[in-house]
Structure formats: C-alpha cells, structure tokens
C-alpha cells in the first residue's frame, strides 16, 4: 500500500487520500517543489528514521544540495539529544561542502558535543582541507 505524509502535520495517510485525515490539509504536491525541497521538508519530520534518510540522501547529492545547508544546520541544533543523527548531519554537510558548510562545521567544533560528533567533525574537516 502507498502512503502519503501530510505537508502540514507529518501524519501518515493512505495513498488515496487527498486531504489529511488528521489536520484537514491538502495532500497534493505543492507547485514548484523539486526533490531537494521535499528532502528539506523531511528534515522536520517527527520520525527520526525519515530525517535520517533525508540527511543521507542530501549528503549523497553533494554540492547539488547546497541550498539545504540552512535546513541541515537547523536540524543539527534541533537534534542535540541524538549524537547518531547529529553525526550523520555533520557527514552530510561535509559531503555538500562549500564555504557555508565549512564555516558551520568550524563553529560547532568550538562547542564540543559528544565524542561521535567530534569524530565526525574531525573526519569531515580533514576531508575538506584535503580538497
């Protein structure tokens, strides 16, 4: 069976539904959205597995996903209680690269978190310096 997530409340609905059964919002795709927009949207999802998948895919897209950096930064801060997800976000930001990515990574390096995040930061910063 196919399912749709609501763009407003992130509830899971049947694939045939056109209106969210939980909040009443339209489930139709928004005009002008592309794949990266949908991945950015998924970074706010309440299911951490969905967030994790979106982070991984954005990282795989590399520099093409540069406009997702502000949303990834926000997700990093929102998941301060989850070093696994924060580490994934750091790795994705590193794969996307660019000046904004490096600036954000250097900023969070000054405020150390978990050992996992510190290791991911060290790895990503080494790779960015090597390029």
Secondary structure as GFF3:
##gff-version 3
##sequence-region A 1 131
A	DSSP	beta_strand	3	5	.	.	.	ID=ss1
A	DSSP	beta_strand	12	14	.	.	.	ID=ss2
A	DSSP	alpha_helix	35	42	.	.	.	ID=ss3
A	DSSP	alpha_helix	48	61	.	.	.	ID=ss4
A	DSSP	three_ten_helix	62	68	.	.	.	ID=ss5
A	DSSP	alpha_helix	69	78	.	.	.	ID=ss6
A	DSSP	alpha_helix	83	96	.	.	.	ID=ss7
A	DSSP	alpha_helix	99	109	.	.	.	ID=ss8
A	DSSP	alpha_helix	115	130	.	.	.	ID=ss9
###
